[in-house]
Amino acid sequence: MTTFHPLQAEQWALKHFGAVDLGDRRRNQRAVRIAQGMASRSGKSIPKLFDRRADVKAAYTFMSRKEATPERLQTPHRNHVRAALGQAGTFLLLEDSSEFIWSRHQETPGLGRTGDLRSPVRQGFTLHTTLAVKWQKPHQQSGQRLPVQVLGILDQEITSGNPHPQRQRATLSDASGKTRKVRCGQEQLNASEKGRTTKTFDGSESVTEGQILRSLCVASSLGQGFVVRAAQNRRLLDPNARTRECIGHVFEAARAASPLEVTP
């Protein structure tokens, strides 16, 4: 976990959050101060970010404000990351989801039903983050692979539905043609899909396999690569064959592929 020197943390916070607009100059300054505390004391809880008790109280007050939404807070930071992605180099967009569950709390507005169905109260949300990093070329003399350079958060979405619909789902037919947004690299695609959609028991909809495949195909047409994390050595089918002919398996094909560092 990266921790900045206090002076570096201040410069970083001003660079990434100095242009935030929360409707009040004091709130804008408080956002920068909180970002500075998080950068200089990474991984610490809010009470341990500041030496003064007044700053801790101000941080909690700030976060309770309706103006302090994730979208508004992250806008200048995301713009900085997008600008960095426009420079020359090889970049990776790492996506993953995290579950936040409060199973023993009373029902809270804004939290949806999620987590284990066996829990009597399963409320929380899912946070899906896209982290942008820059791939560093190996050391010229030793050939040692260098760590990636973290640019920041390119995108972040919060949902209150079930994050694992494949484990607990009911498949229904939906021909409404409802438009839903699909993220694909830096492009936001509006995919209007008809046919089978997946609905969880709490009524929320999830993205189907067909929509995921479509977003990957569009990424390829834009010249963007992607990495799919696989837990099982599934079969690979010939896309040009009319029959479902197996031409290999995922793990063997991945091992035979060229490493990223030799990609032009």
C-alpha positions as CSV (number, residue, x, y, z in Angstrom):
1,M,0.0,0.0,0.0
2,T,1.4,3.3,-1.1
3,T,1.9,6.1,1.5
4,F,3.0,9.6,0.6
5,H,5.2,11.9,2.4
6,P,3.0,14.7,3.9
7,L,4.3,17.3,1.4
8,Q,3.7,14.8,-1.5
9,A,0.3,14.0,-0.2
10,E,-0.7,17.6,-0.2
11,Q,0.5,18.1,-3.7
12,W,-1.3,14.9,-4.9
13,A,-4.5,15.9,-3.2
14,L,-4.5,19.4,-4.8
15,K,-3.7,17.9,-8.2
16,H,-6.5,15.3,-8.2
17,F,-9.2,17.0,-6.1
18,G,-8.3,20.7,-6.2
19,A,-10.9,21.3,-8.9
20,V,-13.8,19.6,-7.1
21,D,-17.0,21.5,-7.0
22,L,-19.3,20.8,-4.1
23,G,-21.1,24.2,-4.2
24,D,-19.2,25.7,-1.4
25,R,-15.5,26.8,-1.1
26,R,-15.2,25.4,2.4
27,R,-16.5,22.0,1.4
28,N,-14.1,21.9,-1.6
29,Q,-11.2,22.6,0.8
30,R,-12.4,19.9,3.2
31,A,-12.5,17.4,0.3
32,V,-8.8,18.2,-0.5
33,R,-7.9,17.9,3.2
34,I,-9.5,14.5,3.6
35,A,-7.8,13.3,0.4
36,Q,-4.5,14.5,1.8
37,G,-5.1,12.6,5.0
38,M,-6.0,9.4,3.2
39,A,-2.9,9.7,1.0
40,S,-0.5,10.3,3.9
41,R,-2.0,7.6,6.2
42,S,-3.3,5.0,3.8
43,G,-5.4,2.2,5.3
44,K,-6.2,4.1,8.5
45,S,-9.7,4.7,9.7
46,I,-11.2,8.2,9.6
47,P,-10.4,8.9,13.3
48,K,-6.8,8.1,12.7
49,L,-6.4,10.3,9.6
50,F,-6.1,13.5,11.6
51,D,-4.4,14.6,14.7
52,R,-7.1,17.1,15.7
53,R,-10.5,15.9,16.9
54,A,-12.1,18.8,15.1
55,D,-10.9,17.5,11.8
56,V,-12.3,14.1,12.5
57,K,-15.7,15.5,13.3
58,A,-15.6,17.8,10.2
59,A,-14.8,14.8,8.0
60,Y,-17.9,12.9,9.3
61,T,-20.0,16.0,8.8
62,F,-18.6,16.4,5.3
63,M,-19.5,12.9,4.3
64,S,-23.1,13.3,5.6
65,R,-23.7,16.2,3.2
66,K,-25.9,15.4,0.2
67,E,-23.5,17.3,-2.1
68,A,-20.6,15.0,-1.3
69,T,-21.5,12.3,-3.7
70,P,-18.9,9.8,-5.2
71,E,-19.6,11.2,-8.7
72,R,-18.9,14.8,-7.8
73,L,-15.9,14.0,-5.5
74,Q,-14.2,11.8,-8.1
75,T,-14.9,13.9,-11.2
76,P,-11.6,15.9,-11.2
77,H,-9.6,12.7,-10.3
78,R,-11.2,10.7,-13.1
79,N,-10.6,13.6,-15.6
80,H,-6.9,13.5,-14.6
81,V,-6.8,9.7,-15.1
82,R,-8.4,10.0,-18.5
83,A,-5.9,12.6,-19.5
84,A,-3.0,10.3,-18.5
85,L,-4.5,7.5,-20.6
86,G,-4.3,9.7,-23.6
87,Q,-0.5,9.7,-23.4
88,A,1.8,7.2,-25.1
89,G,2.2,3.9,-23.4
90,T,0.5,0.6,-22.5
91,F,-2.2,0.8,-19.9
92,L,-4.3,-1.8,-18.1
93,L,-7.8,-1.3,-16.8
94,L,-8.3,-3.6,-13.8
95,E,-11.9,-4.3,-12.8
96,D,-13.2,-6.0,-9.7
97,S,-16.2,-5.9,-7.3
98,S,-16.4,-5.7,-3.6
99,E,-19.3,-6.6,-1.4
100,F,-20.3,-4.4,1.6
101,I,-22.8,-6.2,3.8
102,W,-24.4,-5.2,7.1
103,S,-26.4,-8.3,8.1
104,R,-27.1,-7.3,11.7
105,H,-28.1,-3.6,11.2
106,Q,-31.6,-2.4,11.0
107,E,-32.9,-1.6,7.6
108,T,-31.1,1.4,6.2
109,P,-32.3,3.6,3.3
110,G,-30.0,3.3,0.2
111,L,-28.9,-0.3,1.0
112,G,-30.3,-3.2,-1.0
113,R,-30.7,-6.9,-0.5
114,T,-27.4,-8.7,-1.1
115,G,-25.2,-11.3,0.4
116,D,-26.1,-14.8,1.7
117,L,-29.8,-15.7,1.2
118,R,-29.7,-17.6,4.5
119,S,-29.1,-14.4,6.4
120,P,-32.4,-13.0,7.8
121,V,-31.2,-9.4,7.0
122,R,-28.9,-9.1,4.0
123,Q,-28.5,-5.5,3.2
124,G,-25.6,-3.7,1.6
125,F,-24.2,-2.8,-1.8
126,T,-21.6,-3.8,-4.4
127,L,-18.8,-1.5,-5.4
128,H,-17.4,-2.1,-8.9
129,T,-14.1,-0.3,-9.5
130,T,-12.0,0.2,-12.6
131,L,-8.4,1.0,-11.7
132,A,-6.1,2.4,-14.4
133,V,-2.4,1.5,-14.3
134,K,0.5,2.0,-16.7
135,W,2.5,-1.0,-17.7
136,Q,6.2,-0.4,-17.2
137,K,8.8,-1.9,-19.6
138,P,11.2,-4.4,-18.0
139,H,14.6,-3.2,-17.0
140,Q,16.9,-3.0,-20.0
141,Q,19.9,-4.6,-18.4
142,S,18.5,-7.1,-15.9
143,G,15.2,-7.8,-17.7
144,Q,13.4,-7.5,-14.3
145,R,9.8,-6.7,-14.6
146,L,9.0,-3.4,-12.9
147,P,5.8,-2.7,-10.9
148,V,2.9,-1.0,-12.7
149,Q,2.3,2.7,-12.1
150,V,-1.1,3.3,-10.5
151,L,-2.9,6.2,-12.3
152,G,-6.1,6.1,-10.3
153,I,-9.8,5.3,-10.6
154,L,-11.2,5.5,-14.1
155,D,-14.7,4.5,-13.1
156,Q,-16.6,3.3,-10.1
157,E,-20.2,2.1,-9.9
158,I,-22.4,1.3,-6.8
159,T,-25.3,-1.1,-7.1
160,S,-27.5,-2.5,-4.4
161,G,-28.6,-5.7,-6.1
162,N,-27.2,-9.2,-5.8
163,P,-23.6,-9.3,-7.0
164,H,-23.7,-13.1,-7.7
165,P,-27.0,-13.7,-9.7
166,Q,-25.7,-16.9,-11.2
167,R,-25.8,-18.6,-7.7
168,Q,-29.3,-17.6,-6.9
169,R,-31.4,-16.5,-9.9
170,A,-34.6,-16.9,-11.7
171,T,-34.4,-16.6,-15.5
172,L,-37.4,-14.8,-17.0
173,S,-38.2,-13.8,-20.5
174,D,-38.1,-10.0,-21.1
175,A,-38.8,-8.6,-24.5
176,S,-39.1,-4.9,-23.4
177,G,-35.8,-4.0,-25.1
178,K,-34.8,-1.9,-22.1
179,T,-31.6,0.1,-22.7
180,R,-28.8,-0.5,-20.1
181,K,-25.3,0.7,-19.9
182,V,-22.3,-1.6,-20.4
183,R,-18.8,-0.4,-19.6
184,C,-16.0,-1.3,-22.0
185,G,-12.6,0.3,-21.4
186,Q,-13.0,4.0,-21.8
187,E,-16.1,3.7,-23.9
188,Q,-19.6,3.6,-22.4
189,L,-21.8,1.6,-24.6
190,N,-25.6,1.7,-24.7
191,A,-26.7,-1.8,-25.5
192,S,-30.3,-2.4,-26.3
193,E,-30.8,-6.2,-25.8
194,K,-33.9,-8.3,-26.3
195,G,-34.6,-11.8,-25.1
196,R,-33.4,-13.5,-22.0
197,T,-32.3,-11.4,-19.0
198,T,-31.4,-12.5,-15.6
199,K,-33.4,-11.3,-12.6
200,T,-32.4,-11.9,-9.0
201,F,-34.9,-12.7,-6.3
202,D,-35.0,-9.1,-5.1
203,G,-36.1,-8.0,-8.6
204,S,-32.9,-6.4,-9.7
205,E,-31.5,-7.1,-13.2
206,S,-28.0,-8.2,-14.1
207,V,-26.0,-8.2,-17.3
208,T,-26.4,-11.3,-19.5
209,E,-23.6,-13.3,-21.0
210,G,-24.6,-11.9,-24.4
211,Q,-24.2,-8.3,-23.3
212,I,-20.8,-9.1,-21.9
213,L,-19.7,-10.8,-25.2
214,R,-21.0,-7.8,-27.1
215,S,-18.9,-5.3,-25.1
216,L,-15.8,-7.4,-25.6
217,C,-16.5,-7.5,-29.4
218,V,-16.8,-3.8,-29.5
219,A,-13.6,-3.4,-27.5
220,S,-11.8,-5.5,-30.1
221,S,-13.2,-3.4,-32.9
222,L,-11.8,-0.3,-31.2
223,G,-8.4,-1.9,-31.0
224,Q,-8.6,-2.4,-27.3
225,G,-7.4,-5.6,-25.6
226,F,-8.9,-7.2,-22.5
227,V,-8.0,-9.8,-20.0
228,V,-10.7,-12.2,-18.7
229,R,-10.0,-13.9,-15.3
230,A,-10.8,-17.6,-15.5
231,A,-11.0,-20.1,-12.6
232,Q,-11.7,-23.2,-14.8
233,N,-9.9,-24.6,-17.8
234,R,-12.8,-24.2,-20.2
235,R,-12.9,-25.3,-23.8
236,L,-12.3,-22.9,-26.7
237,L,-14.5,-23.2,-29.7
238,D,-13.7,-22.3,-33.3
239,P,-15.7,-19.1,-34.0
240,N,-15.7,-19.7,-37.7
241,A,-17.0,-23.3,-37.6
242,R,-20.7,-24.1,-37.8
243,T,-20.3,-27.0,-35.4
244,R,-19.1,-26.6,-31.8
245,E,-15.6,-27.9,-32.5
246,C,-13.2,-27.7,-29.6
247,I,-9.8,-26.2,-30.7
248,G,-8.1,-26.1,-27.3
249,H,-8.5,-25.0,-23.7
250,V,-8.1,-21.6,-21.9
251,F,-5.1,-22.3,-19.7
252,E,-3.0,-23.8,-22.5
253,A,-3.9,-21.0,-24.9
254,A,-2.9,-18.4,-22.3
255,R,0.5,-20.0,-21.6
256,A,1.2,-20.1,-25.4
257,A,0.3,-16.4,-25.9
258,S,3.0,-13.7,-26.1
259,P,3.8,-11.9,-22.9
260,L,2.5,-8.3,-22.6
261,E,6.0,-6.8,-22.5
262,V,6.8,-7.9,-26.1
263,T,3.5,-6.5,-27.5
264,P,4.3,-3.6,-29.9
